[in-house]
Amino acid sequence: MSKINLPEKLLDRLDLIFGKSNLQKILTTFKARQTTFRVNTLKNGKVEVLQKLQQNGFKVKRVAWFADAFILENKSQSELMKTDLFIDGKIYLQSLASMVPVIVLDPKVGDKVLDLTSAPGSKTSQIAMMMNKNGELVANEIDKIRFEKLVHNMNLLGIIDEKKEDWKFELINEDGIKIFEKYKDYFDKVLLDAPCSAEARIDLSDRRSYSYWNEKNIKDHAFLQKKLLFSAWSCLKKGGMLVYSTCTFAPEENESQIVWLKEKFGAELEIEKIEIKGLEKSRSLPEWRDIKFDKEINNCCRILPDKYIEGFFVVKIKKK
Ligand SMILES: C[S@@+](CC[C@H](N)C(=O)[O-])C[C@H]1O[C@@H](n2cnc3c(N)ncnc32)[C@H](O)[C@@H]1O
C-alpha cells in the first residue's frame, strides 16, 4: 500500500482499536464506496423502481439484510441522480451503514418516535417509511441550514402530509439538549444519531475528510454527546427503546458514552443484543486505554468497514 498520510496519532489510535493485523485491511476501505440507495416505499413499490432502473440501463444488487436497500453496480451516482426516480424522491441515496440504526430501532405503525439530531433526514425518512406514516414522529435539528435541507427532503420524500389524520409529523429547529424539558418520558422510541468526529467517513484520497482530525475534537464531541444522551434518555418513557449511533471509531464517543449512561441511570437500563440476519458485525471493544468495559457493554455493536459498508457504532438500550 502507498504511504498513508493520516495523522500519526490517529494511526496509533486505530492500531489500538483494530489491532495491527486488521489495521492494514481496514485502511484499504478508507475510500469512496459504491452508490447505495433505499426505495421510498411511501411513494412507490420496489418492483416498479427496479423495472424503471432496468429500462434505463441501471444494474443493481440487493442487500441481504434489508429488502428496501440496493447497491448500484454500473453507471455513476450522478447518472442515477438525473433519473426521475431520484428527482421525484422515489429513491433516496443513503450509505448502507446509515440504514442500520433505524432497523435496530424498529419503528412500528402507531409508535411515538423522536429523532433528536436528524438533518438531512436520511433516518427520519426511513423511520416514517417503516411506520407507514402512521403514529407520531418528531425530528429535531439545531443547525439552521441543515434544518432547511431536512425540511426540503421531508417534502420531497412525501413525509410531510397534513391531510393524513393518523400521522403527526413535526420538524423542530432547536438545541436537542433541551428537548427533554418539553417531552419528558413521552416517546416509545428515540434515535440519537449523534454528531461525532466522523472517523469512519475518512477517504484517503480527500484530505479534507481528515485534515481537521485531532483528539480535542473527539473530546468536544464526547462532551456534547453526553448532554444529548441525557436529553434523549429523559424523553423516553418506561419500556421504551433508545438507539444511539455514530459514524466514528473513537471509543470515547462510543462504548464510553454508554458506560457513562449506565453509571448515571444504572438499574433503569438494559443494553440489548443486536441481531440483524445477514449483516456481519463485530464485537464492541472490551477495553480502552486501561479501562475494561463490563460484559453488558459488549452488547454494543460495531460494524467494521468493508467495500460496501462504512464503519458504524450502534447500541440498543431499553428503559426498564
Ligand atoms: C450525524 S448527523 C445526523 C444525520 C441524520 N441522522 C441523518 O441520518 O440524516 C448529526 C446532526 O446533529 C446535529 N446537531 C449537533 N448538535 C446538535 C444539538 N445540540 N441539537 C440538535 N442537533 C444537533 C448536527 O447539525 C447534525 O446535523
The ligand as a Gaussian input file, in Angstrom:
#p B3LYP/6-31G(d) Opt

LIG

0 1
 C      -24.752000      12.541000      12.309000
 S      -25.639000      13.955000      11.905000
 C      -27.291000      13.335000      11.759000
 C      -27.583000      12.616000      10.466000
 C      -29.032000      12.234000      10.350000
 N      -29.450000      11.404000      11.467000
 C      -29.321000      11.503000       9.051000
 O      -29.263000      10.258000       9.058000
 O      -29.612000      12.151000       8.064000
 C      -25.738000      14.810000      13.419000
 C      -26.580000      16.065000      13.364000
 O      -26.688000      16.591000      14.692000
 C      -26.810000      17.980000      14.599000
 N      -26.565000      18.546000      15.941000
 C      -25.382000      18.866000      16.517000
 N      -25.578000      19.338000      17.752000
 C      -26.927000      19.319000      17.975000
 C      -27.748000      19.706000      19.079000
 N      -27.234000      20.195000      20.207000
 N      -29.081000      19.555000      18.948000
 C      -29.624000      19.062000      17.816000
 N      -28.892000      18.698000      16.732000
 C      -27.554000      18.817000      16.819000
 C      -25.792000      18.323000      13.522000
 O      -26.024000      19.608000      12.988000
 C      -26.021000      17.192000      12.515000
 O      -26.960000      17.564000      11.550000

